[in-house]
Structures are given as C-alpha cells and as structure tokens.
Amino acid sequence: MIVAILFAHVAGCIALEGEPRELRLLGMLPMTGTTWPGGSACLVPVQMALADVNAYPNLLHGYNLTYKYIDTMVCQLIKIK
C-alpha cells in the first residue's frame, strides 16, 4: 500500500513538471433574473480567492485553478390558478 502511494506521488510529480495543468471549478450563479441579483456579488470573492490560491505556486503544485459559472437566470415563479 505504501509503495503504491509513493509510486503515485512520484508519477504525479513527474507528470506535473513543465506547464501547470488546469484544475477547473464550476459554479451556478444567478447572474441574470428578477428575484435575486446576488450572483455578481458572489463572483467577485470567488475571483479574489482564485487569485490568492494561484499566487502561491506550492499550494497546488503543478496546477492552475480556474473557475467558470453557469447563469441560472433565477426568475420569479408564476402562480398558476
């Protein structure tokens, strides 16, 4: 078991030499819509956190953290009679 973990670590370090690999995060934010305009307010702290994480190369060694979002377009529900 320890040999397998050590081998995986060494293989991962060898594979990560050179250009960093992209580590993608995906979020669902209501950027447009009529009920809650908080999506754009949530996006700014996420971008700041990504910049902080990517500023320290030893934190996610060999990886570059990226973020994309899906606009959930939250709208007010229509009451059906």
DSSP file (Angstrom, degrees, kcal/mol; ACC not computed):
  #  RESIDUE AA STRUCTURE BP1 BP2  ACC     N-H-->O    O-->H-N    N-H-->O    O-->H-N    TCO  KAPPA ALPHA  PHI   PSI    X-CA   Y-CA   Z-CA
    1    1 A M     >        0   0    0      0, 0.0     4,-2.2     0, 0.0     5,-0.2   0.000 360.0 360.0 360.0 -47.4    0.0    0.0    0.0
    2    2 A I  H  >  +     0   0    0      1,-0.2     4,-2.6     2,-0.2     5,-0.2   0.880 360.0  52.9 -64.3 -37.6    2.7    2.5    0.9
    3    3 A V  H  > S+     0   0    0      2,-0.2     4,-2.7     1,-0.2    -1,-0.2   0.903 108.5  50.4 -64.0 -40.5    4.7    1.6   -2.2
    4    4 A A  H  > S+     0   0    0      2,-0.2     4,-2.4     1,-0.2    -2,-0.2   0.907 111.8  47.2 -64.3 -41.9    1.6    2.3   -4.3
    5    5 A I  H  X S+     0   0    0     -4,-2.2     4,-2.2     2,-0.2    -2,-0.2   0.921 113.4  48.1 -65.3 -43.8    1.1    5.7   -2.7
    6    6 A L  H  X S+     0   0    0     -4,-2.6     4,-2.6     2,-0.2    -2,-0.2   0.910 112.1  49.3 -62.7 -43.0    4.7    6.5   -3.1
    7    7 A F  H  X S+     0   0    0     -4,-2.7     4,-2.9     1,-0.2     5,-0.2   0.913 110.9  49.8 -62.9 -43.1    4.7    5.4   -6.8
    8    8 A A  H  X S+     0   0    0     -4,-2.4     4,-2.2     2,-0.2    -1,-0.2   0.888 111.7  49.0 -63.4 -38.5    1.5    7.5   -7.4
    9    9 A H  H  X S+     0   0    0     -4,-2.2     4,-2.3     2,-0.2    -2,-0.2   0.936 113.9  44.6 -66.2 -46.3    3.2   10.5   -5.8
   10   10 A V  H  X S+     0   0    0     -4,-2.6     4,-2.3     2,-0.2    -2,-0.2   0.919 114.5  49.1 -64.8 -43.7    6.4   10.2   -7.8
   11   11 A A  H  X S+     0   0    0     -4,-2.9     4,-2.3     1,-0.2    -1,-0.2   0.893 111.8  49.9 -63.3 -39.2    4.4    9.6  -11.1
   12   12 A G  H  X S+     0   0    0     -4,-2.2     4,-1.4    -5,-0.2    -1,-0.2   0.894 110.5  49.1 -66.0 -39.8    2.3   12.6  -10.3
   13   13 A C  H  < S+     0   0    0     -4,-2.3     4,-0.4     2,-0.2    -2,-0.2   0.890 112.2  48.2 -67.0 -39.2    5.3   14.8   -9.7
   14   14 A I  H >< S+     0   0    0     -4,-2.3     3,-1.0     1,-0.2    -2,-0.2   0.913 112.2  49.3 -66.3 -41.7    7.0   13.7  -12.9
   15   15 A A  H 3< S+     0   0    0     -4,-2.3    -1,-0.2     1,-0.2    -2,-0.2   0.777 108.4  55.0 -68.1 -25.5    3.8   14.3  -14.9
   16   16 A L  T 3< S+     0   0    0     -4,-1.4    -1,-0.2    -5,-0.1    -2,-0.2   0.477  79.2 111.3 -91.0  -1.7    3.4   17.8  -13.4
   17   17 A E  S <  S+     0   0    0     -3,-1.0     2,-0.4    -4,-0.4    -3,-0.0  -0.454  73.9  20.3 -69.3 146.6    6.8   19.1  -14.4
   18   18 A G  S    S+     0   0    0     -2,-0.1    44,-0.1     2,-0.0    -2,-0.0  -0.808 118.0  18.1  98.8-138.5    6.6   21.8  -17.0
   19   19 A E  S    S-     0   0    0     -2,-0.4     2,-0.1     1,-0.1     0, 0.0  -0.421  86.1-108.3 -71.5 142.4    3.4   23.7  -17.7
   20   20 A P        -     0   0    0      0, 0.0    43,-0.3     0, 0.0     2,-0.2  -0.406  30.6-121.8 -69.7 146.9    0.8   23.6  -14.9
   21   21 A R  E     -a   63   0A   0     41,-3.1    43,-3.0    -2,-0.1     2,-0.5  -0.571  27.4-109.1 -85.3 152.6   -2.4   21.6  -15.5
   22   22 A E  E     -a   64   0A   0     41,-0.2     2,-0.6    -2,-0.2    43,-0.2  -0.708  25.0-164.4 -86.9 127.9   -5.8   23.3  -15.3
   23   23 A L  E     -a   65   0A   0     41,-2.9    43,-2.6    -2,-0.5     2,-0.4  -0.954  18.6-153.9-111.2 111.4   -8.0   22.5  -12.4
   24   24 A R  E     -a   66   0A   0     -2,-0.6     2,-0.4    41,-0.2    43,-0.2  -0.692  14.0-168.7 -98.5 136.6  -11.5   23.6  -13.2
   25   25 A L  E     -a   67   0A   0     41,-1.8    43,-2.1    -2,-0.4     2,-0.4  -0.935   8.3-158.6-114.6 144.0  -14.2   24.6  -10.8
   26   26 A L  E     -a   68   0A   0     -2,-0.4     2,-0.3    41,-0.2    43,-0.2  -0.987  11.1-177.9-126.4 131.8  -17.8   25.1  -12.0
   27   27 A G  E     -a   69   0A   0     41,-2.2    43,-2.7    -2,-0.4     2,-0.6  -0.890  23.8-135.9-126.9 158.6  -20.4   27.2  -10.1
   28   28 A M  E     +a   70   0A   0     -2,-0.3    43,-0.2    41,-0.2    41,-0.1  -0.954  33.4 169.1-115.5 112.9  -24.0   28.0  -10.6
   29   29 A L  E     -a   71   0A   0     41,-2.1    43,-1.9    -2,-0.6     2,-1.7  -0.960  40.1-124.9-126.6 141.0  -24.8   31.7  -10.0
   30   30 A P        +     0   0    0      0, 0.0     9,-1.2     0, 0.0    10,-0.4  -0.613  43.5 158.4 -82.4  83.4  -27.9   33.7  -10.7
   31   31 A M        +     0   0    0     -2,-1.7     2,-0.3     8,-0.2     9,-0.2   0.821  67.3  25.4 -77.7 -31.6  -26.2   36.5  -12.8
   32   32 A T  S    S+     0   0    0     -3,-0.2    42,-0.8     7,-0.1     2,-0.3  -0.839  84.4  85.6-125.3 165.9  -29.5   37.5  -14.5
   33   33 A G  B    S-b   74   0B   0     -2,-0.3    42,-0.3    40,-0.2    41,-0.1  -0.772  71.0 -94.2 131.7-177.0  -33.1   37.2  -13.5
   34   34 A T  S    S+     0   0    0     40,-1.4    41,-0.2    -2,-0.3    -1,-0.1   0.560 101.6  54.4-114.7 -10.9  -35.6   39.1  -11.5
   35   35 A T  S    S+     0   0    0     39,-1.0    40,-0.1     1,-0.3    -2,-0.1   0.906 112.1  15.3 -98.1 -45.1  -35.6   37.7   -7.9
   36   36 A W        -     0   0    0     38,-0.3     3,-0.5    -4,-0.1    -1,-0.3  -0.935  50.0-170.7-137.9 111.8  -32.0   37.8   -6.5
   37   37 A P        +     0   0    0      0, 0.0     3,-0.4     0, 0.0     4,-0.4   0.037  57.2 110.4 -88.2  28.9  -29.2   39.9   -8.0
   38   38 A G     >  +     0   0    0      1,-0.2     4,-1.7     2,-0.2     5,-0.2   0.550  48.5  86.5 -84.2  -7.1  -26.6   38.3   -5.8
   39   39 A G  H  > S+     0   0    0     -9,-1.2     4,-1.6    -3,-0.5    -8,-0.2   0.911  90.8  46.8 -60.9 -43.9  -24.7   36.3   -8.5
   40   40 A S  H  > S+     0   0    0     -3,-0.4     4,-1.1   -10,-0.4    -1,-0.2   0.835 110.6  53.9 -68.5 -30.5  -22.4   39.2   -9.5
   41   41 A A  H  4 S+     0   0    0     -4,-0.4    -1,-0.2     1,-0.2    -2,-0.2   0.806 110.2  47.6 -71.2 -28.7  -21.7   39.9   -5.8
   42   42 A C  H  X S+     0   0    0     -4,-1.7     4,-1.3    -3,-0.2    -2,-0.2   0.774 103.0  63.3 -80.0 -27.6  -20.7   36.3   -5.3
   43   43 A L  H  X S+     0   0    0     -4,-1.6     4,-2.3     1,-0.2     5,-0.2   0.877  94.9  59.2 -67.4 -38.4  -18.4   36.2   -8.4
   44   44 A V  H  X S+     0   0    0     -4,-1.1     4,-2.2     1,-0.2    -1,-0.2   0.929 106.1  45.4 -60.9 -49.3  -16.0   38.8   -7.1
   45   45 A P  H  > S+     0   0    0      0, 0.0     4,-2.5     0, 0.0    -1,-0.2   0.864 111.4  54.2 -64.3 -32.8  -14.9   37.0   -3.9
   46   46 A V  H  X S+     0   0    0     -4,-1.3     4,-2.3     2,-0.2    -2,-0.2   0.936 109.7  46.9 -63.5 -45.2  -14.5   33.8   -5.9
   47   47 A Q  H  X S+     0   0    0     -4,-2.3     4,-2.1     1,-0.2    -1,-0.2   0.878 112.1  50.9 -64.4 -37.6  -12.2   35.5   -8.4
   48   48 A M  H  X S+     0   0    0     -4,-2.2     4,-2.1     2,-0.2    -1,-0.2   0.905 110.2  49.4 -65.7 -41.0  -10.3   37.0   -5.5
   49   49 A A  H  X S+     0   0    0     -4,-2.5     4,-2.6     2,-0.2    -2,-0.2   0.902 109.8  51.4 -65.2 -40.6   -9.9   33.6   -3.8
   50   50 A L  H  X S+     0   0    0     -4,-2.3     4,-2.8     1,-0.2     5,-0.2   0.914 109.3  50.4 -61.5 -42.7   -8.7   32.1   -7.1
   51   51 A A  H  X S+     0   0    0     -4,-2.1     4,-1.1     1,-0.2    -1,-0.2   0.900 111.5  48.7 -62.7 -40.2   -6.1   34.8   -7.5
   52   52 A D  H  X S+     0   0    0     -4,-2.1     4,-0.5     2,-0.2     3,-0.2   0.927 113.4  45.8 -65.4 -44.8   -4.9   34.2   -3.9
   53   53 A V  H >< S+     0   0    0     -4,-2.6     3,-1.1     1,-0.2     7,-0.3   0.927 114.1  47.8 -64.6 -45.0   -4.6   30.4   -4.4
   54   54 A N  H 3< S+     0   0    0     -4,-2.8    -1,-0.2     1,-0.2    -2,-0.2   0.689  99.4  69.6 -71.3 -17.0   -2.8   30.7   -7.8
   55   55 A A  H 3< S+     0   0    0     -4,-1.1    -1,-0.2    -3,-0.2    -2,-0.2   0.721  92.6  62.6 -72.2 -20.2   -0.4   33.3   -6.3
   56   56 A Y    XX  -     0   0    0     -3,-1.1     3,-1.6    -4,-0.5     4,-0.8  -0.862  68.1-170.3-107.5  98.4    1.2   30.6   -4.2
   57   57 A P  T 34 S+     0   0    0      0, 0.0     5,-0.4     0, 0.0     6,-0.3   0.739  84.0  55.2 -64.3 -23.1    2.7   28.0   -6.6
   58   58 A N  T >4 S+     0   0    0      1,-0.2     3,-0.6     3,-0.1    -2,-0.0   0.588  92.6  72.2 -85.7  -8.8    3.4   25.5   -3.9
   59   59 A L  T <4 S+     0   0    0     -3,-1.6     2,-0.3     1,-0.3    -1,-0.2   0.954 119.8  12.5 -70.6 -50.0   -0.2   25.4   -2.6
   60   60 A L  T >< S-     0   0    0     -4,-0.8     3,-2.5    -7,-0.3    -1,-0.3  -0.650  94.3-153.1-121.3  71.2   -1.5   23.5   -5.6
   61   61 A H  T <  S+     0   0    0     -3,-0.6    -3,-0.1    -2,-0.3     3,-0.1  -0.204  75.6   5.8 -54.4 121.9    1.9   22.4   -7.1
   62   62 A G  T 3  S+     0   0    0     -5,-0.4   -41,-3.1     1,-0.2     2,-0.3   0.519 112.3  98.6  85.3   5.9    1.6   21.9  -10.8
   63   63 A Y  E <   -a   21   0A   0     -3,-2.5     2,-0.5   -43,-0.3    -1,-0.2  -0.934  55.7-153.9-128.3 150.2   -2.0   23.1  -11.1
   64   64 A N  E     -a   22   0A   0    -43,-3.0   -41,-2.9    -2,-0.3     2,-0.4  -0.990  23.1-137.9-120.1 119.7   -3.7   26.4  -12.1
   65   65 A L  E     +a   23   0A   0     -2,-0.5     2,-0.3   -15,-0.2   -41,-0.2  -0.639  27.0 177.5 -82.6 127.9   -7.1   26.9  -10.6
   66   66 A T  E     -a   24   0A   0    -43,-2.6   -41,-1.8    -2,-0.4     2,-0.4  -0.855  12.6-153.4-126.4 163.7   -9.8   28.2  -12.9
   67   67 A Y  E     +a   25   0A   0     -2,-0.3     2,-0.3   -43,-0.2   -41,-0.2  -0.999  12.3 175.7-142.6 134.8  -13.5   29.0  -12.5
   68   68 A K  E     -a   26   0A   0    -43,-2.1   -41,-2.2    -2,-0.4     2,-0.3  -0.954  15.4-151.9-130.9 154.5  -16.5   29.2  -14.8
   69   69 A Y  E     -a   27   0A   0     -2,-0.3     2,-0.5   -43,-0.2   -41,-0.2  -0.919  11.0-138.5-128.9 155.5  -20.1   29.7  -13.9
   70   70 A I  E     -a   28   0A   0    -43,-2.7   -41,-2.1    -2,-0.3     2,-0.7  -0.949  26.1-128.5-107.7 128.1  -23.5   28.8  -15.3
   71   71 A D  E     -a   29   0A   0     -2,-0.5   -43,-0.1   -43,-0.2    -2,-0.0  -0.680  18.0-167.1 -78.4 115.0  -26.0   31.6  -15.2
   72   72 A T        -     0   0    0    -43,-1.9     3,-0.2    -2,-0.7    -1,-0.2   0.582  20.4-145.9 -81.2  -8.9  -29.1   30.1  -13.5
   73   73 A M        -     0   0    0    -44,-0.4   -40,-0.2     1,-0.2     2,-0.2   0.905  16.5-151.8  46.1  58.8  -31.3   33.1  -14.6
   74   74 A V  B     +b   33   0B   0    -42,-0.8   -40,-1.4   -38,-0.2   -39,-1.0  -0.422  19.9 179.6 -65.5 126.1  -33.4   33.0  -11.5
   75   75 A C        -     0   0    0    -42,-0.3     2,-0.1    -2,-0.2    -1,-0.0  -0.881  34.9 -90.7-125.8 159.0  -36.9   34.4  -12.2
   76   76 A Q        -     0   0    0     -2,-0.3     2,-0.2     1,-0.1   -41,-0.0  -0.438  46.6-112.1 -68.6 138.4  -40.0   34.8  -10.0
   77   77 A L        -     0   0    0     -2,-0.1     2,-0.5     1,-0.1    -1,-0.1  -0.465  24.9-131.8 -71.6 143.0  -42.3   31.9  -10.0
   78   78 A I        -     0   0    0     -2,-0.2     2,-0.4     1,-0.0    -1,-0.1  -0.849  18.4-128.6 -97.8 127.5  -45.7   32.4  -11.7
   79   79 A K        -     0   0    0     -2,-0.5     2,-0.5     2,-0.0    -1,-0.0  -0.613  18.5-148.6 -78.6 127.7  -48.6   31.3   -9.7
   80   80 A I              0   0    0     -2,-0.4    -1,-0.0     1,-0.1    -2,-0.0  -0.842 360.0 360.0 -98.6 129.3  -51.0   29.0  -11.6
   81   81 A K              0   0    0     -2,-0.5    -1,-0.1     0, 0.0    -2,-0.0   0.450 360.0 360.0 -88.3 360.0  -54.6   29.2  -10.7
